[in-house]
Amino acid sequence: MHIVLGGTGNVGSATARVLLRRGERVTVVTRDADHATGLAGAGAQVAVADIRNVSALRDVFRSGDRAFLLNPPAAPFSDTDAEERENASAILEALVGSGLSKVVLQSTYGAHEGERCGDLTVLYEFEQRLQAQSIPTAINRGAYYMTNWSGFAEAVRGGGMLPSFLPTHLAVPMIGSHDLGEAAARRLMEPVKATGIFHVEGPDRYTPKDVADAFAKVLEREVNVTEIPRDAWVETFLQFGFSDEAALSYACMTGAIVDGKIESPAEFEKGSTSLQDFIRDILENASGNRSV
C-alpha cells in the first residue's frame, strides 16, 4: 500500500492516479473527503487526517508500506516559512514508529541551506532531516512548476496580459504536475535501495514570453507579458494578500531564479508534458471543459 500525502492536490493526485493505473494499492491523505471522490471512484482508499495530528498521521502511515511526502503550501496570508516548517516537523515525527520501508519526498530545484527563502530553504531542511532518519529516502527535486502560471489564467483571458515576476525572455526549466506524479510513482515502485536525490524537469525550457505565446495560441488572441520590476516584487505580493513574511520569502525565491542561483543539474529525468499542453488543459478546466 502506498500512502500519498496531499493526495487531492496537483502533484499528490497525479501520483495517486499513476499508481492506480499501474495496479498499485493507494491511500490518499486529505483533510476533506469530499475532495477525494474522484480518486475514490478510481480505486483509492481515502484517509481523512490533518498532517499536524501526529498520532493520526502515524496510524495512516502504519497502514501502508511506502509513502509519498510533500509539504503542503501554507496560506500566503500566513508566515509561510514558519507554517511549512511546522508541517515538516509533524510529518517527520509521524514517521517514527510508522514501519514504512521507504519514503519519497517532493522537493525543488535550488533547495539550499538558509532561514527565509520559501521552499528553497524549507524543503532543503526537510531533505536533510529525512536523510538523517532511518527510513530509506528518495528525493525528487522538481523544476519550476507550470502550475505557478495557473493563477493568471483568468487575467490573461480577460485582458490579454500575463503578469510575470520573471524577466520576459529568461528561459527556465519547468515541469507539469503529471510528470511529477510519474516521477514520484516511479520512485515509490523502485527497490528500497534506490535512494538519493533525483532531478525532474519538462521536455524543454521556457520563458514567460513562451507562456504568453502558449496562452495566445489556445485563446486565439494576442497575449503580452507585463514584467513586474524587481523593486516592486514585495509590494506586488502584498497587494496579492500575502503577509509581510510570505512576501519576503517569495521575493527571495524569485530572486534566486533571476540571479541564476538555481542549479542546472548535469543529469535529470525529462517529462513529456509540454507547456502548450499544460496551458490548454488549465484553460479548458477553467472553462468547464468548453472548447476555448
N, C-alpha and C positions, 0 to 999 in steps of 0.2 A: 504493500500500500504506500502510495506517495502522498505526503501531506503538502498542500500548496497554500502558503500564506498569501494574503491579498488575492485570493482566488477569483474575486469578481472584478478586479481592476484590469487594466490593459495587458500588462505582462503576465500577471497571475492567471488570468482566464485563458490567455493564449497558451501558456504552459500546460494548463489542465486539459485543454482541448487536444493538443498534440498527443499527450499521454493517453487520453481516452481513445483517440483514433488508432493508436498502436496497441490497443487491447490491455492497457495497464489499469490497475485499480487506483482511484484517486479520491482523496477527501479534500475539498476546498474549505478554507477557513475564512469566515466572513462575519461581520458584525450584524448583518441584516440578511436573513434567509430569503427574503423577497428578491434580493438582488441576484440570487443564485438559481432561480427557477430554470433558466435555460441550461445551465450546467447540470442541474439535477436531471433534467429531461434527457441530457446526453449520456447519463450514466454515472455522474459523480455523486459521491456522498457529500453531505453538507454539514459542517460543524460550525455552530454559532459561538464565537468566543471573541473577547477583546484581548488583543495581544498584551495589554498591560496586566491582565489577570493571569499571573504566572502559573498558578496551580491548574486553572482550566486549560491553559495552552499546553502545559506539560501533559495533561491527560490526553489531549488530542495527539500530541507527538507520540505518545505511548501506543496509540492505535495503528501506527504505521512503521515502516522500515526506513524510509528516506524522506527528506523534507526539502522543499524549495523555500528559501527565505528571501524576503525583501523587506526593506524598511519603508512602510507607507509614508508618503509625503504629508508633513504636518500642514494644517491650515495656514495660509500665508499671513493671516492677521495675528498669528501667534509668534513666539520666539521659536522659529522652525528648527534651528540647530539644537536648542535645548530639548525640545519635544522629541525630536528624532533620536537624540542620544538616549533619552529615557526609553523609547521604543526598543532600541537595540539592546539596552541592558536587560529589559524584561524578557526579550526573546532568548538572550544568552542564558539567563537564569532558568528559563523553562527547559532548556536543553539538558540541564543537569539531571541525571537520572531518567532521561527520556528513553534510553535504549535504542536510539536511532543508529543506523550503521553508516550513514553518510548524509551530509547536508550540502546544498548548492546555494550560494549567495549571489543575488543580482547586485552588481556594483557598477562602477562607471569609469570610463576613460579619465585619466588625470587625477585619480584618487591619490591624495598625498597627506602627509602629516601637517597638522595645524589646528587652530582653535575655531575659527569662524569663516569658513568658505563653503557653506552649504554641503551638498552631497560629497564634494571633493574631499572634505576633511572628515565629515561624519561617517561616510562609508569606508574611508581608509581605516579609521579607528575600529569600525565593525569588523573589517577584514582581519586586522591584527588580533583582535580578541577571539575571533573564531579560530584562527590558525593556532592560537595558544591553548585551546581546549582539546579534549581527547577525541572528539568525533571527526573522522576524515572529512576534509572540506575542499570543495571545488568552488572557484570564484569566477563568474563571468563578468568581465568589465565591458559594458556596452558603450558604443559611441553616442553622440548627441541624439536624443530621442526625437524622431519625427513628430511624435505627439506634442512636442513643445509648440508646434505651429497650429495645433487644433483650435486653440482658444481664439485665434484670429479669423476663423473661417467666416463667421457672420459679418465681421467688419469688412473683409475682402468682398464678400458677396454684395454687401450694401453699398460700399463706397469705392471699391476698386483700389484700395490702398492696403498694403501689407506692412504693419509696423515691424521694425526689426532692431534689436539691440546689437546685432552683429553687423559689421560693415557689408554693404551690398554685394561686394564681389569676393568676400572671404569664403573660400571653399573649406568645408569641414566634413569629417566623416559623420554620417547619420545612419540611423537604423530604425526599422519599424518594429512594432510590438510582436508581430507574428514571428519574425526572425529571432527575436529574443526568446520567445516561447520555444521555438525549435531548438535553440542552443541549450536552454535550461533542461528541456526534456532529454536531450542527448546526454548531458552531464549526469542527470539522475539515473539514466539507464546504463551508463558505463560502469565498469568494475569499481569497487570501493577504492582501489588503489589509484584510480585516475583522479588525482587531486592537483592543486596548484591554481595559478591564475591564467585565465584564457581571455582573449580579446575578440570581440564580435562587432562587425560593422556591416553596413549595407553594400550593395553592388557597386556604388560609386560615391564620390564626394560631391557635395552640393553647396551652392552659395544661396544667400537669401534671394538673389535675382532668379536663380533656378526655381526656388519655391514659388515666387511670384509668377513665373512663366508657367509652372505646373497648374497653379490656380487659374491663370488666364486661359490655358488650353481647355480645361474642363468646363469653365464657365462661359467660354467663348466671348470674352470681353477683355479689355486692357486692364492689367493689374500692375501697379508700380510699387516699389519699395519706399517706405518712409523710414529713413535711418534715424534712430534716436541717438543723439550725440552723447559721448561718454559723460560729460559733466551734467547730463540730465537723467542718467540711469536711475540713481537713487530716488530722485523726485518722482520719476515716472512710476517706479514700483510703488511708492507711497500713494500716488494717485489711483493705482490699481487696487488699493486697500491693504497693501502689505504693512506689517508692523515695521517699526524702525529697524529692529534686529534682522528681520527677514529681508528687508530692502538692501541692507548692507551685505548680507550673505549672498543674495542673488547677484548683486553687482560684482562681488568678488569672483563668483563663478564665471560670469560673463567676461570679466577682465582676463581670467586665466585662458579662456578660449582666444580672445582677441590678441593677447600678448604671446600666443604660441607656447603656453606652458602645459598644454595637454599633450601627453606623449603620442607619438606616431609609431605604434609597435611594428617591429620588423615582421612579425608573424601574427596573423589574425584569421579568424573564420569569417567568411563572406556570406551574408544572407542574400535572399533573392528578391525582396520587396523593393521595388523602385519608388522613388519619390512621386512619380506620376501616379502610380497605382495607389499609393497611400493617400494622396490628395483626393483622388477620385472617390476612394472609399469614405473619407470623412465627410465630403460634401454630399454624397448620396445618403449617408446615415443622418446627416443634419437635415436632409430634405425628406426624411421618412421614406428613403429609398425611391424617391421620384427620380425620373430622368432629369439631369441637370442641363 
